[in-house]
Structures are given as C-alpha cells and as structure tokens.
Amino acid sequence: MGTAPAARRRAPAGGRGDDSPPGRCHRRTSYDVTFKERRRLVIRLRETPLNLAHIRNMAAVTEMGGIVYPPMPAFYGRAKTLPELIDETVGRILALFGIEDERLFEPWEGLGKSDRPR
C-alpha cells in the first residue's frame, strides 16, 4: 500500500486505527490491515520541517515494517529538469513495490570506473 502525500497527523503512529475522528479512520484502518497482513506500506510525507513527534511517528512506522519516504529528491541522478526529478522520485517509489521502469530513472549500482574519484 502506498500513501502519497501522507499528512503527518494521519500517519500510523501506534499501530491502531481507533484514534482518528469518526468518519476519518479509513486510512488508519488500511494501515492497520497492511501491518497485520505483513504487506508493504510506503508513506510519502507531505512536507518538512519535522518536529520530534513526526520523527517518533516515522520511527514507529519503520519499526512496524513500513517505509517512510520523505519529500527529498535524489540529486545524484543528475536530473536536468523538474519533470526528470519527478520521474526519478516516482520511479523510486514504484521500485519499492517491485515495479521497475527504466524510463523513469536508472538505479545507482555503485561506483563504476568512470564514477570513482581520481
């Protein structure tokens, strides 16, 4: 399951879906079921900066087996345009679910001869 963007106040904190306001617990219930069934959960946060409560919630999600994907682009892919940067981010998220599309980005495979510092 992937959530993007995920509001930090609705991110699963304690692994329970019962602390959301009535009528707004569908996302938390989905998180709970995903964790219970040991399926992949990727949460794409909305924005930064983060406070201590946000960081603790991210740690809790990670400890329960989820993946927190913060809103930080990977500049080492050397994207030249904003659409290339967006494609790389989308490609990385899809790769977390086993969906590979070489048109979106080229995964880094380590230092090659041409990448090594001289």
Backbone bond lengths (Angstrom), bond angles and torsions (degrees), N, CA, C in turn:
res aa  C-N    CA-C-N  psi(-1)  N-CA   C-N-CA  omega(-1)  CA-C   N-CA-C  phi
1 M - - - 1.451 - - 1.519 107.62 -
2 G 1.287 116.28 137.69 1.453 121.12 176.54 1.509 110.71 -124.51
3 T 1.309 116.79 140.49 1.454 122.45 177.86 1.513 108.24 -126.41
4 A 1.335 115.98 120.25 1.467 119.91 179.31 1.519 109.12 -150.96
5 P 1.287 118.97 125.15 1.458 126.01 -9.27 1.522 110.19 -81.27
6 A 1.295 116.70 151.83 1.461 122.34 178.47 1.518 108.52 -105.11
7 A 1.314 116.50 122.14 1.453 120.37 174.25 1.521 107.57 -70.11
8 R 1.307 117.43 134.79 1.466 120.23 -176.03 1.513 111.98 -62.25
9 R 1.325 117.75 -31.24 1.466 118.51 -178.25 1.514 112.33 -72.22
10 R 1.345 117.43 -17.52 1.459 120.24 179.10 1.519 112.35 -103.98
11 A 1.306 117.75 -1.74 1.464 119.75 179.02 1.521 108.88 -66.07
12 P 1.327 117.27 146.34 1.456 119.23 -178.28 1.516 110.65 -66.49
13 A 1.309 116.41 120.55 1.458 119.55 -177.19 1.512 111.71 -102.46
14 G 1.299 116.70 -52.87 1.453 119.13 -175.62 1.508 114.11 -107.75
15 G 1.318 117.11 7.43 1.451 119.42 179.50 1.511 113.14 79.30
16 R 1.324 117.29 22.09 1.455 119.58 179.33 1.530 108.81 -135.20
17 G 1.311 115.64 141.84 1.445 120.73 -177.41 1.506 114.14 -98.87
18 D 1.331 117.91 8.28 1.454 120.40 -172.32 1.519 113.65 -93.31
19 D 1.322 119.40 3.31 1.450 119.51 -177.67 1.529 112.57 -106.40
20 S 1.333 117.51 14.89 1.453 121.61 174.53 1.518 108.87 -90.28
21 P 1.335 117.56 155.82 1.464 119.50 176.66 1.529 110.44 -60.30
22 P 1.326 118.80 151.65 1.463 121.00 179.04 1.520 110.69 -55.13
23 G 1.322 116.51 139.41 1.448 121.00 179.88 1.526 114.33 82.11
24 R 1.308 117.91 -4.91 1.465 120.80 -178.07 1.520 111.81 -123.56
25 C 1.316 118.41 20.59 1.461 120.33 -174.57 1.522 113.09 -99.96
26 H 1.331 118.22 5.40 1.464 119.52 -176.98 1.517 112.30 -60.00
27 R 1.325 117.06 -43.43 1.463 119.72 -178.58 1.521 110.13 -66.62
28 R 1.327 117.66 -43.51 1.470 119.52 179.34 1.522 111.13 -65.34
29 T 1.326 117.34 -37.94 1.460 119.95 177.08 1.523 109.65 -62.64
30 S 1.324 116.66 -40.84 1.471 120.18 177.29 1.518 110.81 -61.75
31 Y 1.336 116.75 -41.68 1.472 120.34 176.63 1.523 110.14 -59.65
32 D 1.333 115.81 -46.35 1.465 120.08 -178.29 1.528 111.52 -59.29
33 V 1.325 116.47 -45.70 1.464 120.49 -179.71 1.526 110.07 -64.54
34 T 1.318 116.78 -40.56 1.463 120.89 179.32 1.523 110.53 -60.92
35 F 1.334 117.00 -45.64 1.469 120.18 178.36 1.525 110.95 -65.45
36 K 1.329 116.33 -43.33 1.464 120.75 -178.22 1.522 111.60 -60.49
37 E 1.324 116.22 -39.01 1.459 120.83 -178.50 1.527 112.88 -89.29
38 R 1.327 116.16 6.60 1.473 122.59 176.92 1.537 112.04 56.95
39 R 1.346 115.10 37.95 1.452 119.81 176.65 1.531 109.28 -95.44
40 R 1.295 116.18 165.96 1.463 121.65 -177.56 1.522 110.44 -74.38
41 L 1.333 115.27 134.05 1.457 122.48 175.03 1.517 108.00 -126.93
42 V 1.328 116.58 123.19 1.460 122.18 176.63 1.519 107.37 -119.30
43 I 1.313 115.82 123.13 1.457 121.67 -179.96 1.519 108.53 -112.02
44 R 1.306 116.17 120.67 1.463 122.67 178.92 1.519 106.86 -101.68
45 L 1.322 116.00 104.93 1.458 121.02 -176.85 1.515 111.57 -64.24
46 R 1.314 115.50 158.79 1.456 121.06 -175.44 1.520 112.47 -82.18
47 E 1.288 118.95 -51.13 1.464 120.04 -175.97 1.521 111.56 -158.07
48 T 1.301 114.44 172.95 1.452 122.79 174.51 1.528 106.61 -121.54
49 P 1.292 121.29 169.26 1.456 129.15 8.36 1.522 111.83 -79.48
50 L 1.305 114.06 162.94 1.453 122.14 -179.32 1.527 109.64 -105.26
51 N 1.323 115.95 143.48 1.462 118.63 172.36 1.530 108.51 -102.46
52 L 1.304 117.20 179.10 1.462 121.57 -175.28 1.533 111.92 -60.58
53 A 1.336 117.43 -38.18 1.467 120.08 179.05 1.530 110.57 -62.91
54 H 1.338 117.27 -40.26 1.464 120.69 178.19 1.529 110.53 -62.63
55 I 1.320 115.91 -44.25 1.466 120.69 -178.57 1.526 110.54 -64.54
56 R 1.321 116.69 -40.60 1.472 119.71 177.31 1.520 111.47 -65.27
57 N 1.338 117.12 -39.54 1.466 119.81 176.95 1.520 110.91 -64.37
58 M 1.336 117.45 -39.73 1.464 120.47 177.25 1.520 110.47 -63.54
59 A 1.332 116.81 -39.11 1.464 120.40 177.50 1.530 110.21 -63.97
60 A 1.340 116.89 -41.04 1.463 120.50 179.53 1.528 110.99 -63.50
61 V 1.332 116.72 -42.39 1.465 120.25 177.98 1.526 109.97 -61.19
62 T 1.322 116.62 -44.25 1.456 121.26 -179.82 1.523 111.21 -64.50
63 E 1.328 117.39 -42.03 1.464 121.18 178.97 1.526 111.92 -63.70
64 M 1.347 116.50 -28.53 1.462 120.35 178.97 1.525 111.91 -85.68
65 G 1.331 116.90 -1.23 1.454 120.29 176.38 1.513 115.00 105.47
66 G 1.322 117.30 0.66 1.456 120.62 178.98 1.523 111.36 -81.79
67 I 1.316 115.47 167.68 1.459 122.13 177.23 1.516 107.13 -118.90
68 V 1.319 116.02 125.91 1.460 121.24 176.74 1.518 107.20 -100.58
69 Y 1.312 115.94 121.87 1.467 121.51 -179.28 1.520 107.20 -111.18
70 P 1.331 117.19 96.98 1.466 119.87 -176.68 1.526 111.63 -70.78
71 P 1.314 116.91 158.99 1.463 121.15 -176.88 1.524 112.71 -77.85
72 M 1.312 116.47 65.82 1.463 121.33 179.55 1.523 108.85 -127.89
73 P 1.310 117.33 119.36 1.465 118.75 178.14 1.525 111.53 -71.99
74 A 1.309 115.03 152.60 1.467 120.81 176.63 1.533 107.22 -95.40
75 F 1.307 116.56 106.80 1.459 120.34 -175.58 1.520 113.35 -82.14
76 Y 1.331 117.59 -12.80 1.461 118.25 -178.27 1.523 112.42 -71.68
77 G 1.333 118.13 -9.22 1.459 121.22 174.83 1.523 112.36 -75.85
78 R 1.325 115.60 -6.90 1.468 123.41 177.16 1.524 113.22 59.07
79 A 1.318 116.37 43.11 1.463 120.35 175.67 1.524 108.86 -63.97
80 K 1.307 115.99 139.81 1.461 120.73 -177.85 1.523 112.51 -101.83
81 T 1.331 117.18 -18.31 1.458 121.44 -179.48 1.523 109.70 -132.13
82 L 1.320 115.61 163.46 1.463 120.09 177.39 1.530 111.28 -62.76
83 P 1.349 119.84 -43.43 1.473 118.17 176.29 1.532 113.55 -58.87
84 E 1.328 118.20 -34.64 1.474 120.34 176.61 1.517 110.61 -65.76
85 L 1.329 116.95 -39.20 1.465 121.55 178.80 1.534 110.08 -65.66
86 I 1.323 116.61 -41.05 1.465 120.95 178.01 1.527 110.33 -66.06
87 D 1.338 116.72 -44.19 1.465 119.99 178.21 1.523 111.27 -58.43
88 E 1.324 116.99 -40.92 1.461 119.82 -180.00 1.521 110.62 -63.96
89 T 1.328 117.10 -43.59 1.464 120.36 178.93 1.520 110.86 -62.05
90 V 1.324 117.05 -46.78 1.469 121.16 178.99 1.532 109.96 -62.09
91 G 1.323 116.73 -43.04 1.458 120.49 178.97 1.515 112.78 -61.31
92 R 1.326 116.67 -39.56 1.467 120.48 179.07 1.527 111.05 -66.68
93 I 1.325 116.66 -40.41 1.465 120.11 178.55 1.529 109.95 -65.53
94 L 1.329 116.99 -45.36 1.462 119.88 178.45 1.531 111.52 -61.87
95 A 1.329 116.72 -37.14 1.467 120.49 179.20 1.531 111.33 -62.27
96 L 1.334 117.44 -29.75 1.467 120.31 176.68 1.528 111.76 -63.67
97 F 1.333 116.68 -22.28 1.465 122.02 178.12 1.522 112.01 -101.40
98 G 1.336 116.65 8.91 1.451 120.61 178.21 1.519 113.72 81.96
99 I 1.322 117.17 13.98 1.466 121.46 178.96 1.523 107.25 -100.65
100 E 1.312 116.46 107.12 1.461 121.86 -177.20 1.527 109.98 -100.67
101 D 1.305 117.11 132.56 1.468 122.12 176.12 1.522 107.11 -141.61
102 E 1.321 115.76 102.56 1.465 120.72 -175.45 1.521 112.68 -66.32
103 R 1.348 117.51 -11.80 1.462 119.52 176.23 1.523 111.76 -74.02
104 L 1.334 117.63 -22.94 1.458 120.73 -176.16 1.526 112.75 -84.21
105 F 1.319 116.64 -43.89 1.458 119.91 178.11 1.513 109.33 -164.38
106 E 1.303 114.35 159.95 1.461 120.73 177.78 1.525 108.16 -106.43
107 P 1.338 118.10 114.51 1.470 119.75 -178.71 1.523 111.71 -59.90
108 W 1.315 115.04 143.42 1.455 120.55 177.75 1.513 107.98 -76.87
109 E 1.322 117.46 130.24 1.457 121.39 -176.39 1.517 112.38 -116.76
110 G 1.293 116.85 22.28 1.455 120.03 179.55 1.520 111.28 103.01
111 L 1.303 114.11 176.72 1.450 119.78 -179.44 1.518 110.90 -76.35
112 G 1.314 115.79 122.18 1.450 121.10 173.25 1.521 108.65 -93.83
113 K 1.294 117.38 178.76 1.451 119.73 -179.00 1.518 111.69 -60.85
114 S 1.332 117.60 -38.04 1.462 119.65 -177.38 1.522 112.42 -77.19
115 D 1.348 118.66 -18.04 1.459 121.96 -178.81 1.521 113.83 -91.19
116 R 1.303 117.45 -14.56 1.464 119.82 -174.41 1.521 111.21 -73.38
117 P 1.333 115.83 140.67 1.461 118.36 176.06 1.509 111.21 -65.56
118 R 1.305 116.39 148.70 1.484 120.74 -178.53 1.491 111.19 -97.34
